[in-house]
């Protein structure tokens, strides 16, 4: 099973739309995971239509319509791996310990908010933040993650960097 992990898309505030390569990944994915900060429900509508399956939550920049349609925390089992999705995890310091205590039943927790890619493991909990495909903030690139899961094993976790467009394009 192939997964695409996204967060902090901020469409249309930070970008008018998702980059073309992200839409290619949506088409290739069995499951798209979005860890919040959509900003407007239009992107949610399109991702629901174009994704084979969407697992998503709302973020701190998401208004009442998105909060009505999406949970704050999502949980799903995919190929024997127990996943959680949440937007915010708090401060970087001791994040792994706090999240292991908060989500003792999970194997993987996908989160967003910081726009900073993250991939760590603590006591059997893998924490993944795909960064942002549209708003790099202080990062050198906009990013997203892909991975595969099969027979209870998460593998091929890959951080993809989106090349910056030259000005005027």
C-alpha positions in Angstrom: 0.0 0.0 0.0 1.4 3.3 -1.1 0.8 6.4 1.1 1.3 10.1 0.5 1.7 12.3 3.6 0.9 16.0 3.5 0.4 18.8 5.9 0.2 22.6 6.0 -1.0 23.1 2.5 -2.5 26.5 3.3 -4.3 26.8 0.0 -5.1 29.5 -1.2 -3.2 31.6 1.4 0.3 30.4 0.7 -0.2 28.9 -2.7 -3.0 29.0 -5.3 -2.9 25.2 -5.7 -0.8 22.2 -4.9 2.3 21.6 -7.1 1.7 19.3 -10.1 4.1 16.7 -8.7 1.9 16.4 -5.5 -1.2 15.8 -7.7 0.8 13.1 -9.5 1.5 11.5 -6.1 -2.2 11.8 -5.1 -3.0 9.8 -8.3 -0.4 7.1 -7.4 -1.3 6.7 -3.7 -3.6 4.2 -2.2 -4.1 6.5 0.8 -3.5 10.2 1.1 -2.9 11.5 4.7 -3.3 15.2 5.4 -2.3 16.5 8.9 -4.2 19.8 8.8 -4.0 23.5 8.0 -6.0 23.4 4.8 -7.3 27.0 5.3 -10.3 26.6 2.9 -12.5 23.6 2.3 -12.1 23.7 -1.5 -8.8 21.7 -1.4 -10.5 19.1 0.9 -13.3 18.7 -1.7 -10.8 18.1 -4.5 -8.6 15.7 -2.5 -11.7 13.8 -1.5 -12.6 13.4 -5.2 -9.1 12.6 -6.5 -7.8 10.4 -3.7 -8.5 6.6 -3.6 -8.8 7.1 0.2 -8.2 10.2 2.4 -7.4 10.3 6.1 -7.3 13.9 7.3 -7.6 16.2 10.3 -8.1 19.9 10.8 -5.4 22.3 11.9 -5.1 25.6 13.9 -5.7 27.7 10.7 -8.8 25.8 9.7 -12.2 27.4 10.3 -15.6 26.0 11.3 -16.5 24.3 8.0 -13.3 22.2 8.0 -13.6 21.5 11.8 -17.2 20.3 11.1 -16.1 17.9 8.4 -12.8 16.6 9.9 -11.7 15.3 13.2 -9.0 16.8 15.4 -7.3 13.3 15.6 -7.8 10.5 13.1 -6.9 6.9 13.7 -6.8 4.1 11.1 -5.2 0.7 10.7 -3.5 0.2 7.3 -2.0 -3.2 6.4 -1.6 -4.0 10.1 0.1 -0.7 11.1 -1.8 1.5 13.5 -1.7 5.2 12.4 -2.7 8.4 14.0 -2.9 11.8 12.5 -3.0 15.1 14.4 -2.0 18.7 13.5 -0.1 19.9 16.6 2.2 18.0 18.9 3.6 21.0 20.9 7.2 21.9 21.5 10.0 20.0 19.9 11.6 19.2 23.2 10.6 15.8 24.5 8.1 15.4 21.6 8.8 11.7 21.2 8.2 10.9 24.9 5.0 13.1 25.1 3.5 11.5 21.9 4.3 8.0 23.0 2.5 8.7 26.3 -0.4 10.4 24.5 -0.8 7.7 21.9 0.2 4.4 23.5 -1.8 2.4 21.0 -0.2 3.7 17.8 2.7 2.6 15.6 2.9 5.8 13.5 1.9 9.4 14.2 1.7 11.9 11.4 1.7 15.5 12.4 2.1 19.0 10.9 2.1 22.6 12.1 5.8 23.4 12.1 6.4 23.0 8.3 9.6 21.2 9.4 10.1 17.6 8.1 10.5 15.2 11.0 11.2 11.5 11.1 12.0 9.9 14.5 11.2 6.7 16.4 10.7 6.3 20.2 9.7 3.1 22.0 7.9 1.8 18.9 6.2 5.0 17.8 7.4 6.5 14.5 6.7 10.2 14.3 6.5 11.7 10.8 6.0 15.3 9.7 6.0 15.8 5.9 6.7 19.5 6.1 4.7 21.6 3.7 4.4 21.3 -0.1 3.5 25.0 -0.5 5.1 27.0 2.4 8.7 26.2 3.2 9.0 28.9 5.8 12.6 28.6 7.0 13.3 25.4 5.3 15.3 25.2 2.1 12.5 23.4 0.2 8.8 22.7 0.3 8.4 19.0 1.1 6.1 16.0 1.4 6.5 12.3 2.3 5.7 9.0 0.7 6.0 5.6 2.2 4.7 2.0 1.8 3.1 -0.3 4.3 2.6 -4.0 3.9 2.1 -6.9 6.3 2.5 -4.7 9.4 5.7 -3.1 8.2 6.3 0.6 7.3 9.0 1.0 4.7 10.4 3.3 2.0 9.8 6.5 3.9 11.0 9.2 1.5 11.1 12.9 1.9 10.5 14.7 -1.4 11.8 18.2 -2.0 9.9 20.4 -4.4 12.2 22.5 -6.5 11.5 26.2 -6.2 10.0 27.8 -9.3 12.0 30.7 -10.7 10.4 34.1 -10.3 7.8 35.0 -12.9 6.6 31.4 -13.4 
